[in-house]
């Protein structure tokens, strides 16, 4: 499929204007007026910074009494265990500061250097600190947790809040992306997202893509904030980010719901951009490993994500709201954007060398063993995704334009072939 085109943009006097809010379909001459849409804020909603190192022996003593309040790095924290799904065993949490430290990777030995720390930062801490100061704070906590500390890439969520628009009823049908499997789920309060696309909460939330890659979330932020008793905080952000003039059409309107469009980037995807994106002046890879160093590139990631997920008005043309969100949103950070000085590209390290062949040989043997044990494809795929080498396998097939759903179908077909050809002999 060729890249979709945008509608023609005009100002309200019907003059061509790249910032206009009047959109015209070149094929039908139909008009779409988005003058009442208000972009309140585009910012970083979540930061996760990962580290490698050797855990200091005294740190583990903090978890001897789960649920206890402990002193760490000059502050009081809540210490406890976390579920295996997080990939870590323990946590230190201080909601007032806005930090959660996930400690001791399940898949690495305690006494060895490994990926033993992930620091998650809340929106209010991100809002209060510049990227440089936030990185200093995270590095400080990391140094208090481990020796031989080194950064191990970051993950980020970018969120755009807007008013004057609600998702159309057929949003899922008109949203095009690599992950094409769709499921509608209504009336569910909470769900573990393992499918490629879903809606829940009676059309109040939509999610596309996989947690291990790039995800797009669209949801009613007013309802979500109210449910978590955070509406006062977010209203203060929306009012502060735009004009206080009540007559200003860009002003936040408390009588209208706010919808959020959110792009979530897994740390492995950030690493692909860090390795594959180049400075247009020097030709060198940007090669970043921290939130601070990558923050100047977040606007590039916003535009990339809004181009990967395509809300279409009709075949070959973007829905005007998607053009507006992609082109007019600016990530709100106190750093200069390098979007116009950088060529953004994802680098798949398994696309070269011998490792690709190894991946395919492994998958063939893996499927043969599954067939022998009569393991179903669903269980097999979930087991594969839990393995330490899953990112290598996923990236190899992504380089061949295969999504996780495509790989799932590939394994299903291989299993079926072995069952049909070999039967019980396997």
N, C-alpha and C positions, 0 to 999 in steps of 0.2 A: 504494500500500500504506500503510495506517495505521501509526502508530508502535507497535512491539511493546510489550507490557506485561511487567512483572516478576512472578515468582512471589511469593507471600506469604512474608514472612520471620518466623521464629519463633526464640525461644531454645530451649535444650535441654529446657525444661519445657513446650514447646508454647505459650508466651505470645508474642503479637505483639511483635516487637522489630525496629526498623529496622536494628540491627546484628547480628541473629541469624544463625546459620550453618545453620539448618534451613529449607529452602525447600519450599513446598507448591504443587503445580500446582492452581490453582483449578478446572480442568476435570476432572481425573482423581483429585485428592486424593493423588497420588503424592508421596512424600517424597524429597528430595535432601539428604544430610548433607554439608556442607562444613567440618565442624569440624576436620578434619585438614589443611586447606589453610593454609599459612603464607605470608603476604606478607612477604618479606624486605626489600625496598627498592624504592621508586619514585623514580627520579632522572633527571637529565639525562645522557645517554650521549655526546652529540656536540653541539658548538656550531660553527657556521660563521658568521663575521661578514664581511660584504662591505663594501668601500669603493670610493669613486670618488676620483680625483685624478690628479696628474701625477707620473710616476715620476722620482725623482731620477737624474740622469745617472750618478752613481757606483755606483748599485745594479747596473746592467747589467754593470759590470766584474766583479762577483762570479761571473758565469756563463761567464767566458772559458775556464775549464778545468772542463768537466763532471765531477762527482764529487769535486771538491776540497773540503777543509775550509776554511771562510772565517770571518772575524770580522765579526760584524754585531750592532749594538746591544749591545756589550759581552759577547757570548757567541760560542761557536764553533758553526757550523752546517754542515750538509752541503748543498752547492749542486749543482743538477742541472737537467736538462730533465724535462718531464712529457709524457705522451701528450695528443694533441689532444682526446680525449674529456673531459678535465678542464675544457676551455675556456680553459686557461692554458698558457703556454710554459715557465715556469721555477718552481723551488721552492727554498725554504730550509727545512730540516728539522732539528729538535732533539728527538729522542724522549725524552731525559731531562727536558727542560722540558715536553714535551707539546704542542708547537706545530709546525704546518706552514704556511708562507706560500706561497701560490700567486700568482705575479706575472706580469704582462703578459697581458692578455686577448687571445685570438687574433683577436677581431672588432673590436678598437679599435687605432688607431694609437698607436705608442709616444710620439710627440711631442705628443699631444693628451690633454686631461683625459678620463678614461674609467673604466670599472669594472675597474681593473687589479689589484685585490688581493682575495683571499679568505683569511682566516685560519681554519684548522681546529684545534680544540682536542681533546685526548685526554681520556678519562674521568678519569685520575688528576690532570690539571691542573684540571679542573672541580671535582673533589672537594676539592682542596687550597685553592682560592681562592673567596671569596665572589663573587657576580655583580658587585658593584661593583669589587672588586680585579681580577677577571678582565677586565672591560671596560677598566680602566685599563691593564692589561698589553697588551691587543690594540691599544688606541688608541696606545700608546707605540710598538709595532712598526710600526703603520701610518704614524705620523708619520716614522719613520726610513726608510720605503720611499718616501714620496711627499709632495709639497707639494699645496696646495689640497685637503687631505684632508677628505672628508665620509663619514659612515656611509651605507651603502647597503642596510640591512636585514640580518637574520640568519636562519639556518636552525637548527632544533633537532631532536634525537631524544630522546624520552622513553621510558624503559625500566622496566618492572616485573618484578622477579625473584620467583619463587614456588616453593614445594615442595608436594608432596602432590597434584599434578594433572599429568596428561599429556593432550595433545590427543587427542580421539577420532579413530578411523579415518576417520570421515566429516566431518571438520572442514571441508574445502573445500566439500563439498556443502551444509553448513548455515551457512556464512558468507555473509551477504548484505551487499552494498555496491553502490555505483553502478557500479563496474567489475565486470562480470559474467563476462568471459571467463576460463575456467579452463584450466590445463594442469598435468598431473602429470609431474614429471621426477624420476627416481630415480637414485641412484648417481652424481650429478654433483658434482664437488668444488667447482667455481667456475662462476658463470654471470653474464653481463651481463643484468640484469633489464630487459627491454623489454616483456614481456607484462603483462597486468593481474593475473593471479594464478598462482601456481605453488607446487609443493612440490618439494623436492629432498633428497638425502641419505637416501633410503629412509624418508621420513616424519619426519625429524628437524628439518626446517625448512619453513616456509610463508611465502609473501609475497603480499600483496594490494595492489592499487593501483599507481599509476605514480610513477616517480621524480620527475616534475615537479609532483606534487601532494601528497597525503597517502598514505603507505604504512603498512601494518600488517605487521609481521614477528613470527612466533612460532617460536622455535627453542630447541634444547637448549643452554643457556648453559654447562653443565658441559662438554659435549663440545667446544664451540667454544673455550672458555677453555683447556682442556687442549691442544687442537690448536695454539693460538698461544702456549703456555707462559705463560699469564696466570692460571692457576687459583689460585695462591698469593695473588695480588693480590686477586682477586674474593672468595676465601674470607675474607680479612681485612676486606673491606668488609661482607660479609654478617654476620660475627660482630660487627663494631663497630656495626652499625646496629640490632641487637636485643639482647636480654638475654644476659648471660653465664651465667645460671642454667640448668644442664643440664635441670632439671625444667620449665622454662618451655616451654609448647607452641608459643610463637612463635619458639623458638630455631632457628638454622640447624643442619641435620642433615647432616654430611659424607658420610653413607652414602647419601643420596638425591640424584638429579639435580635441578638447578635449571633451570626453564624460564623463558624470557624472553618477555614480550609488549612489543613496541616500536612506538611511533608515530613516524613520520619526517615532519617538516614541511619542505617546500621553502620557500626564502625568499620566493617569490612568494605562497605561501599565508599566511605570517606577515604580509606586507604587506597582504593582503586583510583579515585580522583587525585589524591596526593601524588601517586606514582605516574599517572598518565597525563595530567594537565601540565601545560608548559607556559612559561612567561614569554609573551610575544616578542619582547625586546631581546632577551638573552637566549631563548630556546631551551632553557633549563627547566627540568621538572620542578614543580613548586615544593614537593618533598616535605610536607608538614607532618607533625605527629601530635599536635596539641590543638585545643580549641582556640587559644590565643592566636597562633600562627595561621589557623585556617579561617578565622572570623572574617577576614577581608574577602573571602571567596564565597560567602554564604549567599550573596545575591545571585551569583552564577549558579549555585545549586538550586535556588528558587526557580530560576528560569528553566533550568534543565528538567526539574521535576514536573513543572507545569507543561513541558513539551512532551514528556514521556507518558503522562496521563492526559488523554485528549477528550474533552467534552465536546462532542460534535453537534452542530445544529442540523446538518445533513451530510451525507457522504462527501468528503473532500473539503469541508469548511468547519472551522472552529465555531462553537457557540460564542457570541460576542462577550458574555461575561468572562469566559476563559481567556480571551485576548486581553481584556481589561486587567484581570488579576495577574496574568503573566507579565505584561508590559509595564503596568503602572505601579505595582507594589515595589517598595524599597525597604530592605531589611534595616530595621531601626537599631543601629549600633554606633558607638562613638569611634568608628574606624573608617578609613577611606576604602570604598569598594574597589576591587581590582578586576571587576567583571569585564571591563573594556580592554584590559591589558593581559588577559589570560585566555588561552584556548583550553576549554574544558573537555576532557576525554577520560573515559575509564580504561584502566590498564588491567587486563586479565593475565596474571602471571603464568597461568597454565596454558596460555595460547602459544607458547614457544617451548622448544626443548623436548625432552623425553617424557616429562611428567604427564602429558596428555595421553600418551599410549599407556602409561601405567594406570591411569584412572580408568580407562576403558577395559583393560585387562582385569583390573580389580572388580569392576562392576559385573563383568561376565561371570567371573568365579563366584561372586556374591550371589547373583541370581541363581546359579546352578545349585548352590547350597540351600538357598531358600526353597527351590523347587523340590529338592530331595526331602526337606523337612516339612513340606506342604504348608509353608508359611504364606499367608495372604499378603497381597500387595500393600494394603493399608498399614499393617503392622510392620512390614519390611521397610517401608518408606520412613515411618516414624523412627525406627531403630537407626536407619542410615543417618537421619538428621541429628541424632544425638551423638554421633561419633565425632571425635576431635577433628578428623580430616574432612568433615562435611563441607566447610567453606571452599576447600580445594576442588572437590567434586562439583559443587554448585557453580563455581566460577568457570571451570573447564567447559561445562555445557552451556553456560550463559554466553561464552565466547563463540559458541556455535549457534547462537540465537535460540536457545532452548530455555524456557522458563522452568520454574520448579514444577509447575503443572505438566509441562511437556516431558520433563524427566520422569515424573510419576507415571505418565502414560507409557513412556518408553520401557520402564521396568515392568509395568503391567503386561505389555505386549511380549516382552522377553519371557516372563513367567508363563504366559499362556502358550507360547511356542514350545517351551520345554515340556510342559504338561501334555500337550498334544503329541509331540514327537516321541517323547520318552515314556509317558505314562507313569506307571508305578515303578518302572525300572530305575528311576532316579532315586 
